[in-house]
């Protein structure tokens, strides 16, 4: 497992360092979020195809290289030696879809705004700006850990598992629901902003749609989709076959380690959103602007901060 984890995690820090140098010199955060998405995509792809890549490099002297794994074969069966399992493909695709959507969304936003207020106090300080890129590499590494662990398992691991388990159904349902929640919330916010620019309303804060159910529905969706990814991966890692594939003896210790590797992703994401960069920044900003207004106080009182009301 470490033969996949170490190169993949090293790649995350390598990409962020490569983007950090010109960004620090230019004192620009323009490509910060985009580099985060690129790191997600690159590390996921490397973890998925690294075993085949090693096999092809090792077979160079022989002259007969093994074929690249078939995505179609992975989705239609348990696969043969050197192939992929549908769970590996599904979670890798899930991460890729999320990364492309979020990265393009944030890049379009900073391209339109010209700057990101999160960096106002650090872009002129090389050590602090570098710290942001190191933090992003760590964020990618921890969020991707369950997917990287799953992709490091040999195909024989999945042959011993049922074609579809309860954790697969629950996990994929959570991912789809979370992604839909996040996308819908972002689109509602964008539409509201555009309407305000067009002077179709004079509202200072959004209280319609999903934003009437939660003050931060996009963050809730984010937490939910990573919980779904962790659920699918965790169902495999804690199984007897998963323990063997990870090189563990099983038992309480091995299963606890597997649960930690799967659970650290949603736990870290939710911690960041609730305690560090998501909710606190937004709540403080709006409290300072509108905290003395009765309509804002009513919205805060009647609308949950994170988990939506029914």
ZIMOBEL-V246846 format. One record per residue. RES is the residue in one letter. PSI is psi in whole degrees, -180 to 180 (* if undefined). Layout:
RES/PSI, RES/PSI
This chain:
X/-39, X/-24, X/-18, X/-42, X/-48, X/-50, X/-38, X/-44, X/-36, X/-38, X/-37, X/-48, X/-32, X/-45, X/-44, X/-36, X/-39, X/-35, X/-30, X/-40, X/-57, X/-31, X/-41, X/-42, X/-38, X/-7, X/49, X/135, X/14, X/-39, X/14, X/-57, X/-36, X/-38, X/-29, X/-44, X/-42, X/-38, X/-43, X/-48, X/-44, X/-45, X/-38, X/-46, X/-42, X/-45, X/-31, X/-36, X/1, X/-44, X/-42, X/-39, X/-44, X/-43, X/-39, X/-37, X/-41, X/-24, X/3, X/-42, X/-32, X/-36, X/-11, X/102, X/140, X/149, X/159, X/145, X/144, X/124, X/-40, X/-43, X/-35, X/-33, X/-14, X/-5, X/-177, X/-15, X/162, X/-172, X/135, X/0, X/-178, X/161, X/153, X/-30, X/-40, X/-44, X/-43, X/-47, X/-36, X/-40, X/-40, X/-46, X/-42, X/-44, X/-46, X/-44, X/-43, X/-45, X/-50, X/-43, X/-46, X/-38, X/-48, X/-34, X/-40, X/-37, X/-45, X/-28, X/-35, X/-40, X/-30, X/-15, X/169, X/119, X/-20, X/-23, X/6, X/-35, X/-1, X/-16, X/-24, X/1, X/104, X/-45, X/-42, X/-39, X/-41, X/-38, X/-33, X/-38, X/-37, X/-41, X/-38, X/-39, X/-39, X/-41, X/-47, X/-45, X/-46, X/-39, X/-37, X/-9, X/-46, X/-35, X/-42, X/-41, X/-42, X/-43, X/-16, X/-10, X/142, X/156, X/-25, X/-27, X/-45, X/-24, X/-24, X/0, X/158, X/154, X/-35, X/122, X/166, X/-38, X/-30, X/-46, X/-47, X/-46, X/-47, X/-35, X/-42, X/-42, X/-50, X/-44, X/-43, X/-44, X/-43, X/-39, X/-45, X/-47, X/-45, X/-43, X/-44, X/-42, X/-39, X/-39, X/-43, X/-44, X/-39, X/-43, X/-45, X/-40, X/-36, X/-40, X/-33, X/5, X/35, X/-13, X/166, X/26, X/142, X/-18, X/149, X/126, X/17, X/167, X/-139, X/-23, X/-6, X/-12, X/-29, X/145, X/-15, X/64, X/-30, X/-39, X/-37, X/-44, X/-40, X/-47, X/-40, X/-42, X/-36, X/-29, X/-39, X/-44, X/-44, X/-34, X/-45, X/-49, X/-43, X/-36, X/-33, X/-46, X/-33, X/-9, X/164, X/-43, X/-40, X/-39, X/-41, X/-43, X/-31, X/-7, X/23, X/160, X/-3, X/-156, X/-176, X/-43, X/-46, X/-42, X/-35, X/-41, X/-42, X/-41, X/-37, X/-43, X/-34, X/-41, X/-19, X/-29, X/-62, X/-31, X/-43, X/-43, X/-48, X/-38, X/-46, X/-44, X/-39, X/-27, X/-16, X/-79, X/-11, X/-89, X/-48, X/-44, X/-45, X/-45, X/-44, X/-41, X/-48, X/-32, X/-41, X/-35, X/-44, X/10, X/-24, X/3, X/138, X/-39, X/-34, X/-42, X/-37, X/-42, X/-45, X/-38, X/-38, X/-6, X/120, X/149, X/-40, X/-69, X/121, X/149, X/155, X/*
